[in-house]
């Protein structure tokens, strides 16, 4: 309990709390107390013969505590004889059966002589261990009263011994009571005893008690020193109360307490825990200003904090200052700087520092290797990472799972599965692979669509007794959603519940996206609602998933209404959400609605980005409103927003459709000058544009440029070139390109076959056209109505009426409906020029 501060006069103290039986003569008939019998300290401290003390009066005369006090007072200046008398009286007459005046008089006698302080302390230590001893408050008042009644100077050392005795006995509640009893009587413990008390409380994990006690020490103006401050700061930092530690430091500085370097070091540590490197650097400067050399530990903390804050300039400056102060570059600082180097993209400097510390005799430890290997993996230098990994093992340092996982992720990042599996297998064999290791492999397999390999890895994990986590299930759910296996994905969700694994927002977001990908909009929205009902707060990713899914599913109006509802749920729409709506409306042909969203976006204070403008340009181009697209392009230029490849592609494609190859070519050149690389889609648009103008020389030059730049030629590229070459009558070169296409394992589709058959028929190559049809059928590619109509018409023209009618019957048997063109051929014997047919092939390449 805490006592209120009061300062009574010793002469007015009364001791009604003292047990009266301690002064009773009847107590002499009971056995001696254990503490008297067991304490060897009561034995004489010299080798002289113990004096013989006469029996007081007679055997029938009362031997009271007062008799003992009188005897002890006669030895007031002879502590050795007083001890011998106490020992004799204890053995012969039961002296100090109950603690009374005689006990405290003896303490007062002993404390007057330095050589007997240990004896006094031992008696007190024995006293505080007795469960039957009077309370600490009573003991304090006894000491004060005895000093006054028997003429002793009040020695504060005795009270320090009492307080310290309770602390040594780990009776911390009694120690607190003793402390408050002393200070209320103007008896202040010495700093050493106070510090020991606080230290003991902290070691006993009674930090709150220590905190309260120190607060009272400060408020009562009780003297304390920098060691007290250091202990309290360390306790606060251990408890994570950094601001409190800083307050202790500042209060001590302001109160004039002499601060030592170790206290400054704790202040540096506090600043570093708050990632306030500027404060830590300031404290180091103060230490230097006081003429101290900051400890190596303080430098180390400050340097590591600078690295964490990506301030390598200051970290390197402090490193030089540390070395110039006489400290050596230690392994912690070197490792931290290595990490700092590679985090700012300078892997070479990181590796150079690694080599330097080895040359200087520092042996890299597990952490140093882990950091350096991680840097190599992050920057894709897997050859060096593997070298360091093997070097680490040859040095007898077993790699941690953290290092192993870094290397595995590094190899997977650059799609080198065999090396990743090699490291993985060793980790499993060595028994260090954990669930994170398996999750890395599952993530790569599932993300890459290799679901069978993912299940094989999953089974390995289960067989090894590694319990799947929520992340493990999320990976498997993702893999199945990407494959369209929504039933399996939902079964995995149910399995999580059986294993008491709570699905998180990522789990639901993946499933919602999976349903949208399959066109199951209602199920996606239902799952989203279930997530919200379950108390899982959607993230911006989840909201965007729903908005994007609705827009992609042709429900942009619903998406817009949903976004407005989601705002009340904490969603803050950004450019991404508005861009989805604009793109959705544009693809639905609702240009006015798209512009309304664009206006709302600007009014919301959002700045349209390149995606916004690209979406508008692409939408306007699709809607045949090229003038509006050009206006957006002009606005982008006015705002210094650089166009991306998608925007250039939309404009180039629009100009190509208009047969304006001059403007298209100018944009193509501008794209190159802007440092962008034309995509396959851009090249296909340009080739298709020149094909429409029968300018196959320009088209073939673009094809050559594609090949030289390493841009991939796809089916559309070859189909467009073949169509153009057939139209200009270059059947031989068209055949060459067809063979090139097949050699690259690019399989023709119905459009390619349509182009070939139509082109060959137009050039009178009916026999070759029939061969192409046979090839189609052999590859299970179903001909369309246009192919049959083309062949029927050409056979009629050649007079092959029987073949023409056979083809017509085959067309009907394949399930194709006869259209107006088919009837016109059968009735008139020729294929009329149809605008829709004329534009069919051109449109396929655009």
C-alpha positions in Angstrom: 0.0 0.0 0.0 1.1 3.6 -0.6 1.1 5.8 2.4 0.3 9.5 2.3 3.3 11.8 2.9 3.4 13.0 6.5 6.2 14.2 8.7 5.4 13.4 12.4 7.8 14.3 15.3 9.6 11.2 16.5 8.8 12.1 20.1 5.1 12.0 19.4 5.2 8.5 17.9 3.2 5.9 19.7 3.5 2.2 19.2 0.2 0.6 20.0 0.8 -1.6 17.0 3.7 -3.3 18.7 2.6 -6.7 20.2 2.5 -6.3 24.0 3.4 -10.0 24.4 6.9 -9.1 23.1 7.5 -7.5 26.5 5.9 -10.2 28.6 7.8 -12.4 31.1 5.7 -15.4 30.1 7.5 -15.4 26.7 10.7 -16.6 28.4 9.2 -20.1 28.8 8.9 -20.6 25.0 11.7 -21.8 22.7 14.2 -19.4 21.2 13.3 -18.1 17.7 14.9 -19.8 14.7 16.6 -16.6 13.5 18.6 -16.4 16.7 19.6 -20.0 16.7 20.6 -20.1 13.0 22.5 -16.8 12.5 26.2 -17.4 12.9 26.7 -13.7 12.7 25.8 -13.5 16.4 28.9 -15.5 17.2 31.9 -13.5 18.5 33.9 -11.9 15.8 37.2 -12.5 17.6 39.1 -15.5 18.9 39.0 -14.2 22.4 37.3 -16.2 25.1 33.6 -15.5 25.4 33.0 -13.5 28.7 30.9 -15.2 31.3 27.8 -13.2 32.0 26.3 -13.7 35.5 22.7 -14.8 35.7 20.5 -11.7 36.1 19.5 -11.6 39.8 18.4 -15.2 40.2 16.5 -17.9 38.5 13.3 -16.8 40.0 13.8 -13.2 39.1 12.1 -11.9 35.9 14.5 -11.6 33.0 12.8 -9.0 30.7 13.5 -7.3 27.5 14.3 -4.2 29.6 17.1 -6.2 31.4 18.5 -7.0 27.9 18.3 -3.4 26.8 20.1 -2.2 29.9 22.8 -4.8 29.4 23.2 -3.9 25.7 23.4 -0.1 26.6 26.2 -0.9 28.9 28.1 -2.2 25.9 27.1 0.8 23.7 30.7 1.4 22.7 31.7 -2.2 22.5 29.8 -3.8 19.6 31.7 -7.1 19.8 30.7 -7.6 23.4 27.2 -6.5 22.6 27.0 -9.3 20.0 28.5 -11.8 22.4 26.0 -10.8 25.1 23.1 -11.1 22.6 24.3 -14.6 21.6 24.7 -15.7 25.2 21.3 -14.2 26.2 19.7 -15.9 23.3 21.1 -19.3 24.2 20.6 -19.1 28.0 17.5 -17.0 28.5 15.6 -16.8 25.2 16.8 -13.3 24.4 14.9 -11.6 21.7 12.2 -14.3 21.7 9.9 -11.6 20.1 11.4 -8.6 18.4 11.4 -5.8 20.9 13.5 -2.8 22.0 16.5 -5.0 22.6 16.6 -6.0 18.9 16.5 -2.4 17.6 19.0 -1.2 20.3 21.4 -3.9 19.1 21.0 -2.6 15.5 21.7 1.0 16.6 24.8 -0.2 18.4 26.2 -2.2 15.4 25.5 0.5 12.8 27.7 3.0 14.7 30.8 0.9 13.8 31.6 0.3 10.1 33.1 -3.1 10.8 29.8 -4.3 12.1 27.6 -3.1 9.3 27.5 -6.5 7.8 26.3 -7.9 11.1 23.5 -5.4 11.3 22.5 -6.1 7.7 22.4 -9.9 8.3 20.2 -9.4 11.4 17.8 -7.3 9.3 17.8 -9.8 6.4 16.8 -12.5 8.9 14.1 -10.3 10.3 12.4 -9.5 7.0 12.3 -13.2 6.2 10.2 -14.0 9.2 6.5 -14.3 8.5 5.7 -13.4 12.2 7.8 -10.2 12.2 5.9 -6.9 12.7 5.2 -5.0 9.5 7.7 -2.8 7.8 5.9 0.4 9.0 6.1 -0.8 12.6 9.8 -1.6 12.2 10.5 1.9 10.8 8.7 3.5 13.8 10.6 1.2 16.2 13.9 2.3 14.9 13.0 6.0 15.1 11.6 5.6 18.6 14.5 3.7 20.0 17.0 6.2 18.6 15.2 8.9 20.5 14.6 7.1 23.8 18.0 5.6 24.1 20.1 8.5 22.8 21.3 7.1 19.4 21.9 9.2 16.3 19.5 8.1 13.6 21.5 6.4 10.9 19.8 6.2 7.6 21.9 3.2 6.7 19.7 1.1 8.9 16.6 2.1 7.0 18.4 1.4 3.7 19.2 -2.1 5.0 15.6 -2.7 5.9 14.4 -1.5 2.4 17.1 -3.6 0.7 16.3 -6.6 2.8 12.7 -6.7 1.6 14.0 -6.3 -2.0 16.5 -9.2 -1.5 13.7 -11.3 -0.1 11.6 -10.5 -3.1 8.9 -9.1 -0.9 8.2 -6.3 -3.3 4.9 -5.2 -1.8 6.5 -4.8 1.7 9.4 -3.0 0.0 7.0 -0.5 -1.5 5.3 0.0 1.9 8.7 0.4 3.5 9.8 3.0 0.9 6.6 5.1 1.3 6.9 4.8 5.1 10.4 6.1 5.0 9.8 9.1 2.6 6.7 10.1 4.6 9.0 10.4 7.6 11.6 12.4 5.7 14.0 9.5 5.5 15.2 9.2 1.9 16.9 6.0 0.7 20.3 6.4 -0.9 20.6 6.2 -4.7 22.3 2.8 -4.7 19.4 1.2 -2.7 16.8 3.0 -4.8 18.4 1.9 -8.0 18.6 -1.7 -6.7 14.9 -1.6 -5.8 13.9 -0.3 -9.3 16.2 -2.8 -11.0 14.7 -5.7 -9.0 11.2 -4.7 -9.9 12.2 -4.5 -13.6 13.9 -7.9 -13.5 10.7 -9.3 -11.9 8.8 -7.9 -14.8 7.0 -5.5 -12.5 7.6 -2.6 -14.8 4.4 -0.8 -14.0 5.4 -0.9 -10.3 8.8 0.5 -11.1 7.2 3.2 -13.3 4.9 4.3 -10.5 7.7 4.3 -8.0 9.9 6.4 -10.2 7.1 8.8 -10.9 6.8 9.4 -7.2 10.6 9.7 -6.8 10.5 12.5 -9.3 7.4 14.2 -7.9 8.9 14.1 -4.4 12.2 15.5 -5.6 14.0 12.4 -4.2 17.6 12.3 -5.5 18.3 9.9 -8.4 21.1 9.7 -10.8 21.8 8.8 -14.5 21.9 5.1 -13.7 18.3 5.4 -12.5 17.3 7.1 -15.7 19.2 4.5 -17.7 17.3 1.6 -16.0 13.9 3.3 -16.5 14.7 4.1 -20.2 15.8 0.5 -20.9 12.6 -0.8 -19.2 10.4 1.5 -21.3 12.2 0.5 -24.5 11.8 -3.2 -23.6 8.1 -2.5 -23.1 7.9 -0.7 -26.4 7.1 2.6 -24.8 9.5 4.7 -26.8 8.0 8.1 -26.1 8.2 7.4 -22.3 11.9 6.6 -22.6 12.4 9.8 -24.5 10.5 11.7 -21.8 12.7 10.2 -19.0 15.8 11.4 -20.9 14.6 14.9 -21.5 13.4 15.3 -17.9 16.7 14.2 -16.6 18.6 16.6 -18.9 16.3 19.5 -17.9 16.6 18.7 -14.2 20.4 19.0 -14.3 21.3 15.4 -13.7 24.7 14.5 -15.0 24.0 12.4 -18.1 26.6 9.7 -19.0 27.3 8.3 -22.5 25.3 5.1 -21.8 22.1 7.1 -21.2 22.7 9.0 -24.5 23.1 5.7 -26.2 19.7 4.6 -24.9 18.3 7.9 -26.2 19.8 7.1 -29.6 18.2 3.7 -29.5 14.8 5.2 -28.7 15.1 7.6 -31.7 16.1 4.7 -33.9 13.1 2.6 -32.8 10.9 5.5 -34.0 12.9 5.6 -37.3 13.9 9.2 -36.5 17.4 9.1 -37.8 17.8 12.9 -37.7 17.2 12.8 -34.0 19.7 10.0 -33.5 22.3 11.9 -35.5 21.6 15.0 -33.4 22.3 13.0 -30.2 25.5 11.7 -31.6 26.6 15.3 -32.3 25.7 16.3 -28.7 27.9 13.4 -27.4 30.8 14.7 -29.5 30.1 18.2 -28.3 30.5 17.0 -24.7 33.9 15.5 -25.6 32.8 11.9 -25.7 33.4 9.4 -28.4 30.0 7.9 -29.2 30.0 4.1 -28.5 30.1 1.8 -31.5 26.6 0.5 -30.7 25.2 4.0 -31.0 26.8 4.5 -34.4 25.6 1.1 -35.5 22.0 1.9 -34.5 22.0 5.2 -36.3 23.6 3.8 -39.5 21.1 0.9 -39.6 18.2 3.4 -39.2 19.4 5.6 -42.0 19.5 2.5 -44.2 16.0 1.6 -43.3 14.9 5.1 -44.3 16.8 4.6 -47.6 19.1 7.5 -46.7 22.3 5.9 -47.9 24.2 9.2 -48.1 23.9 9.8 -44.4 24.5 6.2 -43.6 27.8 6.2 -45.4 28.8 9.5 -43.8 28.1 8.1 -40.4 30.1 5.0 -41.3 33.2 7.1 -42.1 32.6 9.1 -38.9 32.5 5.9 -36.9 35.8 4.7 -38.4 37.4 8.0 -37.9 36.4 7.9 -34.2 38.5 4.8 -33.7 35.9 2.1 -34.2 36.2 -0.7 -36.7 33.6 -1.5 -39.3 31.6 -4.2 -37.7 29.6 -6.9 -39.3 26.2 -5.4 -38.5 27.0 -2.1 -40.1 28.5 -3.8 -43.1 25.5 -6.1 -43.6 23.1 -3.2 -43.3 25.0 -1.1 -45.9 25.0 -4.1 -48.2 21.2 -4.2 -48.0 21.0 -0.4 -48.5 23.1 -0.6 -51.6 21.0 -3.3 -53.4 17.8 -1.6 -52.3 18.8 1.5 -54.2 19.7 -0.6 -57.2 23.4 -0.8 -56.7 24.1 -4.5 -56.4 27.8 -4.1 -57.5 28.6 -1.9 -54.5 26.8 -4.4 -52.2 29.0 -7.2 -53.6 32.1 -5.1 -53.4 31.5 -4.4 -49.7 31.0 -8.1 -49.1 34.4 -8.8 -50.7 36.1 -6.0 -48.7 34.9 -7.3 -45.3 36.2 -10.7 -46.2 39.6 -9.3 -47.2 39.6 -7.3 -43.9 39.2 -10.5 -41.9 35.5 -10.2 -41.0 33.8 -13.6 -41.4 30.3 -13.2 -42.9 27.6 -14.8 -40.8 24.3 -16.2 -41.6 22.6 -12.8 -41.8 25.3 -11.3 -44.0 25.0 -14.2 -46.5 21.2 -14.0 -46.4 21.2 -10.3 -47.2 23.7 -10.6 -50.0 22.0 -13.5 -51.6 18.6 -11.8 -51.3 20.1 -8.8 -53.1 21.3 -11.0 -56.0 17.9 -12.6 -56.2 16.1 -9.3 -56.3 18.3 -8.1 -59.1 18.1 -11.4 -61.0 21.8 -12.3 -60.6 21.1 -15.9 -59.8 24.5 -17.1 -60.8 26.1 -15.0 -58.1 23.3 -16.0 -55.7 24.0 -19.7 -56.3 27.7 -19.1 -55.8 27.2 -17.4 -52.5 24.8 -20.1 -51.4 27.4 -22.8 -52.1 30.1 -20.7 -50.5 27.9 -20.3 -47.4 27.4 -24.1 -47.1 31.1 -24.8 -47.6 31.9 -22.4 -44.8 29.8 -24.6 -42.5 26.9 -22.2 -42.2 23.6 -23.9 -42.7 21.3 -21.6 -44.8 18.1 -20.6 -43.1 14.8 -21.1 -44.7 14.7 -17.4 -45.4 17.8 -17.7 -47.6 16.4 -20.8 -49.3 13.1 -19.1 -50.0 14.9 -16.1 -51.5 16.8 -18.3 -54.0 13.7 -20.2 -54.9 11.8 -17.0 -55.5 14.7 -15.6 -57.5 14.8 -18.6 -59.9 11.0 -18.7 -60.3 11.0 -14.9 -61.1 13.1 -15.6 -64.2 11.2 -18.8 -64.9 14.1 -21.3 -64.2 12.1 -24.0 -62.6 14.7 -26.8 -62.6 17.1 -24.7 -60.5 14.3 -23.7 -58.1 13.2 -27.3 -57.8 16.8 -28.3 -57.1 17.1 -25.9 -54.2 13.6 -26.9 -53.0 14.4 -30.6 -52.9 17.6 -30.0 -50.9 15.6 -27.8 -48.5 13.1 -30.6 -48.0 15.8 -33.2 -47.5 17.6 -31.0 -45.0 14.3 -30.4 -43.1 14.3 -26.6 -43.4 11.5 -26.2 -45.9 8.5 -24.6 -44.3 5.0 -23.6 -45.4 6.4 -20.4 -47.0 8.7 -22.5 -49.2 5.8 -24.6 -50.4 3.6 -21.5 -50.9 6.2 -20.0 -53.2 6.1 -23.1 -55.4 2.3 -23.2 -55.3 2.0 -19.6 -56.2 4.3 -20.0 -59.2 2.5 -23.2 -60.5 -1.0 -21.8 -59.9 -0.2 -18.4 -61.3 1.3 -20.0 -64.4 -1.7 -22.3 -65.0 0.2 -25.5 -64.1 -2.5 -26.8 -61.9 -1.4 -30.5 -62.0 2.1 -29.5 -60.8 0.5 -27.4 -58.1 -1.5 -30.4 -56.8 1.6 -32.6 -56.8 3.3 -29.9 -54.7 0.3 -29.7 -52.4 0.4 -33.5 -51.8 4.1 -33.3 -51.0 3.4 -30.7 -48.5 0.6 -32.7 -46.8 2.8 -35.9 -46.8 5.6 -34.0 -45.1 3.2 -32.9 -42.3 3.3 -29.2 -43.3 -0.1 -27.7 -42.6 -1.5 -25.5 -45.4 -2.2 -21.9 -44.5 -4.8 -19.5 -45.8 -2.2 -18.4 -48.3 -1.8 -22.0 -49.5 -5.5 -22.3 -50.1 -5.6 -18.9 -51.8 -3.0 -20.1 -54.2 -4.9 -23.3 -55.0 -8.2 -21.4 -55.3 -6.6 -19.0 -57.7 -5.2 -21.8 -59.9 -8.6 -23.4 -60.1 -10.4 -20.1 -60.8 -8.0 -19.3 -63.6 -8.8 -22.7 -65.1 -12.6 -22.1 -64.7 -12.9 -24.9 -62.1 -15.2 -22.8 -59.9 -16.8 -25.9 -58.2 -13.4 -27.1 -57.1 -12.4 -23.6 -55.9 -15.6 -23.4 -53.8 -14.9 -26.9 -52.4 -11.5 -25.6 -51.3 -13.3 -22.7 -49.6 -15.5 -25.2 -47.6 -12.4 -27.2 -46.7 -10.8 -24.1 -45.1 -13.8 -23.9 -42.8 -13.4 -27.5 -41.8 -9.8 -26.9 -40.9 -10.7 -23.7 -38.9 -8.9 -21.5 -41.4 -10.8 -18.2 -41.9 -10.9 -17.0 -45.5 -9.7 -13.5 -45.9 -10.4 -10.7 -48.3 -7.9 -12.1 -50.8 -9.8 -15.5 -50.8 -13.1 -13.9 -51.6 -11.6 -11.4 -54.1 -10.1 -14.4 -56.1 -13.4 -16.2 -56.1 -15.4 -13.1 -57.1 -13.0 -12.6 -60.0 -13.3 -16.2 -60.9 -17.0 -16.0 -61.3 -16.8 -12.9 -63.3 -14.3 -14.5 -65.6 -16.8 -17.3 -66.3 -19.6 -14.8 -66.9 -21.3 -15.8 -63.7 -22.1 -12.2 -62.6 -24.9 -13.1 -60.2 -22.7 -15.6 -58.3 -19.9 -13.1 -58.2 -22.1 -10.5 -56.6 -23.6 -13.0 -54.3 -20.2 -14.1 -53.0 -19.2 -10.4 -52.6 -22.3 -9.9 -50.4 -21.5 -13.0 -48.4 -18.1 -11.6 -47.7 -19.5 -8.4 -46.4 -22.1 -10.2 -44.3 -19.3 -12.3 -42.8 -17.6 -9.1 -41.5 -14.7 -9.1 -44.0 -14.1 -5.6 -45.1 -13.5 -5.3 -48.9 -10.3 -3.7 -50.0 -10.0 -1.4 -53.0 -8.8 -4.4 -55.0 -12.1 -6.2 -54.2 -14.2 -3.1 -55.2 -12.2 -2.8 -58.4 -12.7 -6.5 -59.1 -16.5 -6.1 -58.9 -16.6 -2.9 -61.0 -14.3 -4.3 -63.6 -16.2 -7.5 -63.8 -19.5 -5.8 -64.2 -18.1 -3.5 -66.9 -16.5 -6.4 -68.8 -19.9 -8.3 -68.6 -21.7 -5.4 -70.3 -23.3 -4.1 -67.1 -21.5 -0.8 -66.8 -24.6 1.1 -65.6 -24.9 -1.4 -62.8 -21.2 -1.0 -62.1 -21.6 2.8 -61.8 -24.5 2.4 -59.4 -22.5 -0.1 -57.4 -19.6 2.2 -57.1 -21.8 4.9 -55.7 -23.0 2.4 -53.1 -19.5 1.3 -52.3 -18.5 4.8 -51.4 -20.7 4.6 -48.3 -18.8 1.4 -47.4 -15.5 3.2 -47.3 -14.4 2.9 -50.9 -12.6 5.9 -52.4 -12.7 5.6 -56.1 -9.5 6.5 -58.0 -8.6 6.8 -61.6 -8.7 3.0 -62.0 -12.4 2.7 -61.1 -13.4 5.7 -63.3 -11.3 4.3 -66.2 -13.2 1.0 -65.9 -16.5 2.8 -66.2 -15.3 4.9 -69.1 -14.0 1.9 -70.9 -17.2 -0.1 -70.2 -19.4 2.6 -71.6 -17.2 3.1 -74.6 -17.3 -0.6 -75.5 -21.1 -0.5 -75.1 -21.2 2.4 -77.5 -22.5 4.7 -74.9 -20.1 7.6 -75.6 -22.3 10.2 -73.8 -22.3 8.1 -70.6 -18.6 7.7 -70.8 -18.1 11.5 -71.1 -20.4 12.0 -68.1 -18.2 9.7 -66.0 -15.1 11.6 -67.3 -16.7 14.8 -66.1 -17.6 13.3 -62.7 -14.0 12.1 -62.4 -12.6 15.6 -62.9 -15.1 17.1 -60.5 -14.0 14.6 -57.9 -10.6 16.2 -58.0 -8.9 13.3 -59.8 -6.4 14.0 -62.6 -7.0 11.9 -65.7 -4.0 9.8 -66.4 -2.6 8.2 -69.6 -5.0 5.3 -69.3 -8.0 7.6 -69.1 -7.0 9.4 -72.3 -6.0 6.2 -74.0 -9.4 4.7 -73.2 -11.2 7.7 -74.6 -9.1 7.7 -77.8 -9.6 4.0 -78.3 -13.4 4.4 -77.7 -13.7 7.3 -80.0 -11.8 5.5 -82.7 -14.0 2.4 -82.3 -17.0 4.6 -82.6 -15.8 6.2 -85.8 -15.4 9.6 -84.1 -11.8 10.2 -85.0 -12.2 14.0 -84.6 -13.0 13.5 -80.9 -10.1 11.2 -80.6 -7.8 13.8 -82.1 -9.1 16.4 -79.7 -8.2 14.1 -76.7 -4.8 13.6 -78.3 -4.4 17.4 -78.5 -5.4 17.8 -74.8 -2.8 15.2 -73.8 -0.1 17.1 -75.6 -1.3 20.4 -73.9 -1.0 18.7 -70.5 2.4 17.1 -71.4 1.0 13.6 -70.9 3.0 11.2 -73.1 0.9 8.8 -75.1 1.5 5.1 -74.6 1.6 2.4 -77.2 -2.1 1.6 -76.8 -3.1 5.1 -77.6 -0.9 5.2 -80.6 -2.3 1.9 -81.8 -5.9 3.2 -81.5 -5.1 6.3 -83.6 -3.0 4.4 -86.1 -5.7 1.8 -86.5 -8.3 4.5 -87.0 -6.3 6.2 -89.8 -5.6 2.8 -91.4 -9.3 2.1 -91.5 -9.7 5.5 -93.3 -7.0 4.5 -95.7 -5.0 7.5 -94.5 -1.7 5.8 -94.4 0.2 9.2 -94.5 -1.2 10.2 -91.1 -0.8 6.6 -89.8 2.8 6.5 -90.9 3.5 9.9 -89.2 2.1 8.5 -86.0 4.1 5.3 -86.4 7.3 7.4 -86.7 6.3 9.5 -83.7 5.9 6.4 -81.7 9.4 5.3 -82.5 10.8 8.8 -81.8 9.1 8.7 -78.4 11.2 5.7 -77.5 8.4 3.2 -77.6 8.5 -0.1 -79.3 5.7 -0.9 -81.7 3.8 -4.0 -80.7 2.5 -6.7 -82.9 -0.9 -5.1 -82.9 0.6 -1.8 -84.2 2.5 -3.6 -87.0 -0.6 -5.6 -87.9 -2.6 -2.4 -88.2 0.0 -0.8 -90.5 0.4 -3.9 -92.6 -3.4 -4.2 -92.9 -3.6 -0.5 -94.0 -1.1 -0.9 -96.8 -2.8 -4.2 -97.8 -6.1 -2.4 -98.3 -4.2 0.0 -100.7 -2.5 -2.9 -102.4 0.8 -1.5 -101.4 2.4 -4.8 -100.6 6.0 -3.4 -100.9 5.4 -1.2 -97.8 3.6 -4.0 -96.0 6.5 -6.4 -96.7 9.0 -3.8 -95.5 7.1 -3.5 -92.2 7.2 -7.3 -91.9 11.0 -7.3 -92.4 11.3 -4.6 -89.7 9.2 -6.7 -87.3 11.6 -9.6 -87.8 14.7 -7.5 -87.4 13.4 -5.9 -84.1 12.4 -9.3 -82.8 8.7 -8.4 -82.7 6.5 -11.5 -82.8 4.6 -12.2 -86.0 1.2 -13.8 -85.2 -1.5 -15.5 -87.2 -3.1 -12.1 -88.0 0.3 -10.9 -89.5 0.6 -13.9 -91.8 -3.0 -13.9 -92.8 -3.0 -10.2 -93.7 0.2 -10.6 -95.8 -1.1 -13.8 -97.6 -4.4 -12.0 -98.4 -2.6 -9.0 -99.8 -0.2 -11.0 -101.9 -3.0 -13.1 -103.3 -4.9 -9.9 -104.2 -1.9 -8.6 -106.1 -1.5 -11.9 -107.8 1.7 -13.0 -106.1 0.5 -16.6 -105.4 4.1 -17.9 -105.2 5.1 -15.5 -102.4 1.8 -16.0 -100.6 2.5 -19.8 -100.6 6.0 -19.0 -99.2 4.5 -17.1 -96.3 1.9 -19.8 -95.7 4.8 -22.3 -95.4 6.7 -20.0 -93.0 3.6 -19.7 -90.9 3.3 -23.5 -90.6 7.0 -23.8 -89.9 6.6 -21.6 -86.8 3.8 -23.9 -85.6 1.2 -21.1 -86.2 -1.9 -23.0 -87.2 -4.3 -21.4 -89.7 -7.9 -20.7 -88.6 -11.0 -20.4 -90.6 -10.1 -16.8 -91.6 -6.8 -17.9 -93.0 -8.4 -20.7 -94.9 -11.0 -18.3 -96.2 -8.3 -15.9 -97.4 -6.5 -18.7 -99.2 -9.5 -20.2 -100.9 -10.9 -16.9 -101.9 -7.6 -15.7 -103.3 -6.9 -18.9 -105.2 -10.4 -19.0 -106.7 -10.1 -15.4 -107.8 -6.9 -16.3 -109.6 -8.4 -19.5 -111.2 -6.5 -21.9 -108.9 -9.6 -24.0 -108.3 -7.7 -27.2 -107.8 -5.4 -25.7 -105.2 -8.4 -24.2 -103.5 -10.0 -27.6 -103.2 -6.7 -28.9 -101.7 -7.0 -26.1 -99.1 -10.6 -27.2 -98.3 -9.4 -30.8 -97.9 -6.7 -29.6 -95.5 -9.2 -27.8 -93.5 -11.4 -30.8 -93.2 -8.5 -33.0 -92.3 -7.6 -30.7 -89.4 -11.2 -30.6 -88.2 -11.6 -26.9 -89.1 -15.3 -26.3 -90.2 -15.6 -24.2 -93.3 -17.9 -21.2 -93.1 -20.6 -20.2 -95.6 -18.3 -17.8 -97.4 -15.8 -20.5 -98.2 -18.6 -22.8 -99.6 -20.1 -19.9 -101.6 -16.7 -19.0 -103.1 -16.0 -22.6 -104.2 -19.6 -23.1 -105.5 -19.4 -19.9 -107.4 -16.1 -20.7 -109.0 -17.2 -24.3 -109.9 -20.2 -22.8 -111.6 -18.0 -20.4 -113.5 -15.7 -23.3 -114.6 -18.8 -25.4 -115.6 -18.3 -27.9 -112.8 -22.1 -28.0 -112.0 -22.0 -31.4 -110.4 -19.2 -30.4 -108.0 -21.0 -27.2 -107.3 -24.2 -29.0 -106.2 -22.2 -31.5 -104.3 -20.5 -28.7 -102.3 -24.0 -27.2 -101.7 -25.2 -30.5 -100.3 -22.0 -30.7 -98.1 -22.7 -27.2 -96.9 -26.2 -28.1 -95.8 -25.0 -31.4 -94.2 -22.5 -29.4 -92.1 -25.3 -27.4 -90.6 -24.7 -24.1 -92.4 -27.8 -22.2 -93.5 -28.1 -21.3 -97.2 -28.2 -17.5 -97.5 -29.1 -15.1 -100.3 -25.7 -15.4 -101.8 -26.0 -19.2 -102.1 -29.4 -19.0 -103.8 -28.1 -16.3 -106.2 -25.2 -18.6 -107.2 -27.5 -21.5 -107.8 -30.0 -19.5 -109.8 -27.7 -17.3 -111.8 -24.6 -19.5 -111.8 -22.3 -16.8 -110.5 -21.1 -15.2 -107.3 -22.2 -11.5 -107.3 -19.9 -8.9 -105.8 -21.2 -8.3 -102.3 -19.9 -5.4 -100.2 -20.0 -7.5 -97.1 -17.8 -10.1 -98.8 -15.5 -7.5 -100.2 -14.8 -6.1 -96.7 -14.7 -9.4 -94.9 -11.1 -10.2 -95.4 -9.9 -6.6 -94.8 -11.8 -6.4 -91.5 -10.2 -9.5 -90.2 -6.8 -7.9 -90.1 -7.8 -4.7 -88.5 
